């Protein structure tokens, strides 16, 4: 069991929030279909490609953070500031991948509901997860995190 004082104390685990957003969007799409992609666009193909790219980003980020020896789950302590791989370009590549994954699913399922779920998911992640993680990392790593934050953008 991890020390709750050495975590970011996020309001929800991001994979659970992502799954809930996907589930809510798909259920709402099933109840009331709200398409947004023109019929001439091969939505399932385009959406699948976006989803695969998002998945590749998440896998790359997970591999990078694991190889650096830090923990991925938000309920475990962060042991180091990872600055290589996708973390050299964005401080939150896993969450960025989750956002893109939702976009890919919204396109593939031609669902405006999934895009709406993305907006809510993004707000939860930004204010209920990332804000808490940033405060935690600044407390824990001091100037090391401040320098990283000054050099690498939160998203892109």
C-alpha positions as CSV (number, residue, x, y, z in Angstrom):
1,X,0.0,0.0,0.0
2,X,1.3,3.4,-0.9
3,X,1.7,6.4,1.4
4,X,-1.3,8.7,0.8
5,X,0.7,11.7,1.8
6,X,3.2,10.9,-1.0
7,X,0.7,11.0,-3.9
8,X,-1.1,13.7,-5.8
9,X,-4.5,12.7,-4.3
10,X,-6.3,13.1,-7.6
11,X,-10.1,13.1,-7.6
12,X,-10.4,10.0,-9.9
13,X,-8.0,7.6,-11.4
14,X,-7.6,8.7,-15.1
15,X,-8.2,5.3,-16.7
16,X,-11.5,5.1,-14.8
17,X,-12.5,8.6,-15.8
18,X,-11.6,7.7,-19.5
19,X,-13.7,4.5,-19.4
20,X,-16.6,6.3,-17.9
21,X,-16.4,9.0,-20.6
22,X,-16.3,6.4,-23.3
23,X,-19.2,4.4,-21.8
24,X,-21.3,7.5,-21.3
25,X,-20.7,8.7,-24.8
26,X,-21.5,5.3,-26.4
27,X,-24.7,4.9,-24.3
28,X,-25.9,8.3,-25.2
29,X,-25.1,7.7,-28.8
30,X,-27.1,4.4,-28.7
31,X,-30.1,6.3,-27.1
32,X,-30.0,9.3,-29.4
33,X,-27.7,9.2,-32.3
34,X,-25.9,12.5,-33.0
35,X,-23.6,12.1,-36.0
36,X,-21.2,14.9,-37.0
37,X,-19.1,13.4,-39.8
38,X,-20.0,14.0,-43.4
39,X,-21.1,10.7,-45.1
40,X,-18.3,11.1,-47.7
41,X,-15.6,10.7,-45.0
42,X,-14.6,7.1,-44.1
43,X,-15.2,7.8,-40.4
44,X,-14.4,4.3,-39.1
45,X,-11.1,4.2,-40.9
46,X,-10.0,7.8,-40.0
47,X,-11.2,7.3,-36.4
48,X,-9.3,4.0,-36.1
49,X,-6.1,5.6,-37.3
50,X,-6.4,8.4,-34.8
51,X,-7.1,5.9,-32.1
52,X,-4.1,3.8,-33.0
53,X,-1.8,6.9,-33.0
54,X,-3.2,7.8,-29.6
55,X,-2.6,4.3,-28.3
56,X,1.0,4.4,-29.6
57,X,1.6,7.6,-27.7
58,X,0.2,6.1,-24.5
59,X,2.3,2.9,-24.9
60,X,5.4,5.0,-25.6
61,X,4.8,7.2,-22.5
62,X,4.1,4.2,-20.3
63,X,7.3,2.4,-21.5
64,X,9.3,5.6,-20.9
65,X,8.1,6.2,-17.4
66,X,8.5,2.6,-16.4
67,X,12.0,2.4,-17.8
68,X,12.8,5.5,-15.8
69,X,11.8,3.6,-12.7
70,X,8.8,5.8,-11.7
71,X,5.3,4.7,-10.9
72,X,2.4,5.1,-13.4
73,X,-0.6,4.8,-11.2
74,X,-1.7,8.1,-9.6
75,X,-2.2,6.5,-6.2
76,X,1.5,5.7,-6.0
77,X,4.5,8.0,-5.3
78,X,6.3,9.6,-8.2
79,X,10.0,8.7,-7.8
80,X,11.6,10.8,-10.5
81,X,10.8,13.5,-13.1
82,X,10.9,11.8,-16.5
83,X,12.1,14.1,-19.2
84,X,12.8,11.8,-22.1
85,X,10.7,10.3,-24.8
86,X,7.3,11.9,-25.1
87,X,8.0,13.7,-21.8
88,X,10.5,15.9,-23.6
89,X,7.6,17.4,-25.7
90,X,4.6,17.3,-23.3
91,X,4.4,16.9,-19.5
92,X,1.2,14.8,-19.9
93,X,1.6,12.4,-22.8
94,X,-0.6,9.7,-21.3
95,X,-3.5,12.1,-20.8
96,X,-2.9,13.6,-24.3
97,X,-3.1,10.1,-25.6
98,X,-6.4,9.6,-23.8
99,X,-7.8,12.8,-25.3
100,X,-6.7,11.7,-28.8
101,X,-8.1,8.3,-28.2
102,X,-11.5,9.8,-27.4
103,X,-11.3,11.9,-30.5
104,X,-10.6,8.8,-32.5
105,X,-13.5,6.9,-31.0
106,X,-15.8,9.9,-31.6
107,X,-14.8,9.9,-35.3
108,X,-15.0,6.2,-35.7
109,X,-18.4,6.0,-34.1
110,X,-19.5,9.3,-35.7
111,X,-20.7,10.4,-32.3
112,X,-21.0,14.0,-31.1
113,X,-21.8,12.5,-27.7
114,X,-18.3,11.2,-27.5
115,X,-16.9,14.6,-28.3
116,X,-19.1,16.0,-25.5
117,X,-17.8,13.4,-23.1
118,X,-14.2,14.4,-24.2
119,X,-14.9,18.0,-23.0
120,X,-16.1,16.8,-19.6
121,X,-13.2,14.3,-19.4
122,X,-10.7,17.0,-20.3
123,X,-12.0,19.3,-17.5
124,X,-11.9,16.5,-14.9
125,X,-8.3,15.6,-16.0
126,X,-7.1,19.2,-16.1
127,X,-8.6,20.4,-12.8
128,X,-9.1,17.2,-10.8
129,X,-5.9,15.4,-11.8
130,X,-3.2,17.5,-13.5
131,X,-3.6,20.5,-11.2
132,X,-3.1,18.2,-8.2
133,X,-0.2,16.3,-9.8
134,X,1.5,19.6,-10.6
135,X,1.2,20.8,-7.0
136,X,2.4,17.5,-5.7
137,X,5.4,17.4,-8.1
138,X,6.4,20.9,-7.1
139,X,6.2,20.1,-3.4
140,X,8.2,16.9,-3.9
141,X,10.8,17.9,-6.5
142,X,11.1,21.7,-5.9
143,X,13.3,23.4,-8.5
144,X,13.8,20.2,-10.5
145,X,10.1,20.2,-11.4
146,X,9.9,24.0,-11.8
147,X,12.8,23.9,-14.4
148,X,11.1,21.0,-16.2
149,X,7.7,22.8,-16.2
150,X,9.4,26.0,-17.6
151,X,11.0,24.0,-20.4
152,X,8.2,21.6,-21.4
153,X,4.5,22.6,-22.1
154,X,1.6,21.0,-20.2
155,X,0.0,19.7,-23.4
156,X,1.8,20.6,-26.7
